[in-house]
Amino acid sequence: MHGGALTGWLLMALCAVSGASCLSRARAGTPQERRTARSEAVMGFGMAAMAVPAAALSPPDWAWAVYAALFGAAALRALRPALGGGHHLHHLVGSLAMVYMAVAMAPAVTRGGGGGHAGHGAAAGAGGIPLLTGALLVYYAFYVLGSAGRMLPGTAVAPAVGTGLAARGPGGFGGGTDGRPELMSACRLTMGIGMFAMLLTL
């Protein structure tokens, strides 16, 4: 990531922890919940790798092509489920956003010459499309606000009277729950914040 080193390390740590948490959720639940958790784990670890400060580790030029191919494949996988809306649509948007950032960051690394100067080269412009970057920033701003609002006390979904079911919190903006909705919502909120912060560096 082309920004402050401290910010990059913090973002990398948050995304890595979120990815590990999603990976732990992939060991239980329904097949659909496990697939969702695996997709989110890939997103978290991919964001962590991209967030490593350029001054600390300058990835080879081909790494950005690998990122773009990986998340392009993830976007294709999410395309059919996304037609049903819900959180699958968010997965599709996130995968496409990762492809966009990988493509936008690649020429910045080349211009910067790698090493400690890569971040300075990127600061002058990472090659992103301002209108598209702005649209993604707006999307993730609403995503973060919506997810945070659903985690506030008093926003839990109440069960129907007489069903005997315990109340469950929502799974964040875009829907979806599992046995640990608060943890899942926190992971999604963290990754939404991370995506917003990474888009700001373009």
FENMOPE-V871459 format. One record per helix or strand of 3 or more residues. SS is the DSSP state (@ for helix, = for strand). FROM is the first residue (numbers start at 0). LEN is the number of residues. If there is no record, write none. Layout:
SS | FROM | LEN
SS | FROM | LEN
This chain:
@ | 4 | 21
@ | 30 | 21
@ | 60 | 22
@ | 86 | 26
@ | 114 | 9
@ | 129 | 22
@ | 180 | 20
